[in-house]
Amino acid sequence: MRVAIVGGGFSGTMMAVELVRLGRSEIVLIERRMRPAQGMAYSTDEAAHLLNVRADNMSAFADAPDHFARWAVAKGVGRPDGFVRRRDYRRYLEEQLALAERSGKLQLVRDTAIGLAADVDGIVIALASGGRIGADQAVMAGGNYPGHLPAALGLPEDKLVHDPWSADGVAAVKRLAAETEGDLLLLGTGLTMVDTTLTLADAGFAGRILAVSRRGLVPHAYQEQGSAPLAWQPPARLGELMREIRRRSAEAGWRPVVEGLRPHSIALWRGFTDEEKRRFLRHARPWWDIHRHRIAPEVGARIARLRDEGRLEVVAGRIAAAEDGRVTIARRGGGAIEREVAAAINCTGPAGEIARVEDSLIRQLLASGLARPDALGLGLDVDAASRVAGPAEGLYALGPLTRGAFWEIVAVPDIRRQVRDVARLVSGY
Ligand SMILES: Cc1cc2nc3c(=O)[nH]c(=O)nc-3n(C[C@H](O)[C@H](O)[C@H](O)COP(=O)(O)OP(=O)(O)OC[C@H]3O[C@@H](n4cnc5c(N)ncnc54)[C@H](O)[C@@H]3O)c2cc1C
């Protein structure tokens, strides 16, 4: 029995590691980047890019919750209650993968999977190099796909960065930091804006950064001392839940309330009707994101300083017009501002709609009917056990690709449980 894993970011890498731990042999991990065990999140070399989860919650193993914190202390790269550099987390993942590789049961393939076929004899994965990999089971772990620029800006291509997480994108951000005389426009004000701003500042960018999003909401920072989660049983219906969050936040502060939701969030999401999910995405999501997915205190302090110094300006609104670098922003709440920008960087974060993802494998899976979008179009439709809905036997999906089914499945503490459960299922436990 062979299992093929497509994508060697956190999800795919840890799937391979867990399968080795469970005694599976014949595991193939296909990753298109130069090296696996990084993906979009941990490929960064920037010292300023920190994890946005405390070390004591970043273990790669669901059954060993302090594994990473102990590693970080042993390597001298951080405290259990601190926020370790993401490049150090990559080293941690690389170590876990190297240990698994030594078993001789795991084969790493550096290639891009571009198609998948399934019949009674099993699954065949087509590779960009022309090769094929046959397997009995396959796990889709393609993770986060780059998003799209939300507006045309009338800037030449060399003044636009579409994907600041690709190797070319990182190089382009640094080039812009070095050569741009005027102001820079960042589209998006979330976690990608935060990272990109730090990269620009560290690369010596001396101009002003204008960051724009519909609501202009910037992620909150963790406090130095983490607050204990409030133990509470949230109501199942969205309207009541939002009212209860507001009521309890007014009493106890929002941090313990939001932390206390964590153990319930997947069950809550799964219990919502599709209409409630849509309402959540339309109205509550931006607030949820900045309260739930926070940044390290030191990162928050730097962003606040840059704003105080006028080097970073955050605007709530939308691009109403743009020509030759002159942009008009219609402010949320009324009025407009005009700015001259020399270049722009897409900081809208990973793609939010599976049907718009520009990836041959995803397109082929959807076009062939082997997989379909979930009801909200966020990712692939999977069942409660992460099996891809459709005709292919033995096809699973992990991580952000399964957001439609589980919602809170983008960060390590949630994905590691899914990985463990799917690894057991795939191994017949
Ligand atoms: C910038 C950023 C920072 C983050 N920081 C944190 C954090 O601090 N803590 C936390 O818990 N979570 C963080 N996250 C959330 C992150 O989603 C998860 O932690 C986790 O890394 C997701 O891993 P993944 O493997 O599912 O996806 P990805 O990291 O996107 O990896 C998917 C991999 O699949 C490969 N791939 C895709 N398609 C193919 C194909 N057809 N053929 C071959 N290879 C393919 C890609 O090259 C990529 O390497 C962050 C996310 C981002 C984007």
The ligand as a Tripos MOL2 file, in Angstrom:
@<TRIPOS>MOLECULE
LIG
   53    58     1     0     0
SMALL
NO_CHARGES

@<TRIPOS>ATOM
      1 C1          2.6720   33.9510    6.3030 C.3       1 LIG1
      2 C2          2.0150   32.9640    7.1920 C.ar      1 LIG1
      3 C3          2.4120   32.8600    8.5240 C.ar      1 LIG1
      4 C4          1.8020   31.9300    9.3690 C.ar      1 LIG1
      5 N1          2.2210   31.8310   10.6710 N.ar      1 LIG1
      6 C5          1.6630   30.8860   11.4770 C.ar      1 LIG1
      7 C6          2.1050   30.7180   12.8330 C.ar      1 LIG1
      8 O1          2.9500   31.4500   13.3090 O.2       1 LIG1
      9 N2          1.5170   29.7530   13.5720 N.ar      1 LIG1
     10 C7          0.5460   28.9390   13.0600 C.ar      1 LIG1
     11 O2          0.0610   28.0650   13.7790 O.2       1 LIG1
     12 N3          0.1100   29.0870   11.7880 N.ar      1 LIG1
     13 C8          0.6510   30.0290   11.0050 C.ar      1 LIG1
     14 N4          0.2140   30.1650    9.7130 N.ar      1 LIG1
     15 C9         -0.8750   29.3110    9.2330 C.3       1 LIG1
     16 C10        -0.3870   28.1920    8.2850 C.3       1 LIG1
     17 O3         -1.4630   28.0560    7.3690 O.3       1 LIG1
     18 C11        -0.1790   26.8660    8.9660 C.3       1 LIG1
     19 O4          0.6350   27.0010   10.1030 O.3       1 LIG1
     20 C12         0.5060   25.8150    8.0720 C.3       1 LIG1
     21 O5          1.7860   26.2580    7.7720 O.3       1 LIG1
     22 C13        -0.2600   25.4440    6.8290 C.3       1 LIG1
     23 O6          0.5020   24.4390    6.1950 O.3       1 LIG1
     24 P1          0.0710   23.7270    4.8510 P.3       1 LIG1
     25 O7          1.0880   22.6810    4.6150 O.co2     1 LIG1
     26 O8         -1.3290   23.2560    4.9420 O.co2     1 LIG1
     27 O9          0.0890   24.8470    3.7480 O.3       1 LIG1
     28 P2          1.3180   25.6070    3.0410 P.3       1 LIG1
     29 O10         2.2250   26.1470    4.0520 O.co2     1 LIG1
     30 O11         0.7190   26.5420    2.0720 O.co2     1 LIG1
     31 O12         2.1140   24.4660    2.2660 O.3       1 LIG1
     32 C14         1.6030   23.8330    1.1240 C.3       1 LIG1
     33 C15         2.7580   23.2900    0.3230 C.3       1 LIG1
     34 O13         2.2590   22.5390   -0.7660 O.3       1 LIG1
     35 C16         3.0580   22.7850   -1.9080 C.3       1 LIG1
     36 N5          2.2250   22.4780   -3.0830 N.ar      1 LIG1
     37 C17         1.0100   23.0190   -3.3650 C.ar      1 LIG1
     38 N6          0.5240   22.4670   -4.4890 N.ar      1 LIG1
     39 C18         1.4540   21.5880   -4.9290 C.ar      1 LIG1
     40 C19         1.5180   20.7340   -6.0520 C.ar      1 LIG1
     41 N7          0.5260   20.6720   -6.9530 N.pl3     1 LIG1
     42 N8          2.6230   19.9620   -6.2080 N.ar      1 LIG1
     43 C20         3.6450   20.0050   -5.3070 C.ar      1 LIG1
     44 N9          3.6300   20.8130   -4.2300 N.ar      1 LIG1
     45 C21         2.5430   21.5830   -4.0370 C.ar      1 LIG1
     46 C22         3.4420   24.2460   -1.7840 C.3       1 LIG1
     47 O14         4.6200   24.5240   -2.5180 O.3       1 LIG1
     48 C23         3.6430   24.3770   -0.2700 C.3       1 LIG1
     49 O15         4.9790   24.1510    0.1010 O.3       1 LIG1
     50 C24         0.7840   31.0970    8.8680 C.ar      1 LIG1
     51 C25         0.3790   31.2240    7.5250 C.ar      1 LIG1
     52 C26         0.9830   32.1430    6.6990 C.ar      1 LIG1
     53 C27         0.5340   32.2380    5.2670 C.3       1 LIG1
@<TRIPOS>BOND
     1     1     2 1
     2     2     3 ar
     3     2    52 ar
     4     3     4 ar
     5     4     5 ar
     6     4    50 ar
     7     5     6 ar
     8     6     7 ar
     9     6    13 1
    10     7     8 2
    11     7     9 ar
    12     9    10 ar
    13    10    11 2
    14    10    12 ar
    15    12    13 ar
    16    13    14 ar
    17    14    15 1
    18    14    50 ar
    19    15    16 1
    20    16    17 1
    21    16    18 1
    22    18    19 1
    23    18    20 1
    24    20    21 1
    25    20    22 1
    26    22    23 1
    27    23    24 1
    28    24    25 2
    29    24    26 1
    30    24    27 1
    31    27    28 1
    32    28    29 2
    33    28    30 1
    34    28    31 1
    35    31    32 1
    36    32    33 1
    37    33    34 1
    38    33    48 1
    39    34    35 1
    40    35    36 1
    41    35    46 1
    42    36    37 ar
    43    36    45 ar
    44    37    38 ar
    45    38    39 ar
    46    39    40 ar
    47    39    45 ar
    48    40    41 1
    49    40    42 ar
    50    42    43 ar
    51    43    44 ar
    52    44    45 ar
    53    46    47 1
    54    46    48 1
    55    48    49 1
    56    50    51 ar
    57    51    52 ar
    58    52    53 1
@<TRIPOS>SUBSTRUCTURE
     1 LIG1         1 GROUP 0 **** ****
